[in-house]
Amino acid sequence: MLFLAALLLGAASQPAPADRIFINARVWTGIPAAPMAEALAIRGDRIVAISTAAEVRRRQGPRTTITDQIGRA
């Protein structure tokens, strides 16, 4: 029983994969302490992550489309 609970908690802590990830971008966050980011992830019609490329790529799944913005906004 304890094993099942640990398994379910582990699955719940794993974020759902993004549909699209944009890397090497210039993303304005609106946060004064960290106004710019380099990547973002989208799932459905929601932005689910804005951060470094490495952090956002944690949301990558087998069907995630990755677009390299090559520094574009």
Secondary structure, DSSP 8 states (H G I E B T S, - for coil): -HHHHHHHHHHHHS----SEEEES--EE-S-TTS-EESEEEEETTEEEEEE-HHHHGGG--TT-EEEE-TT--
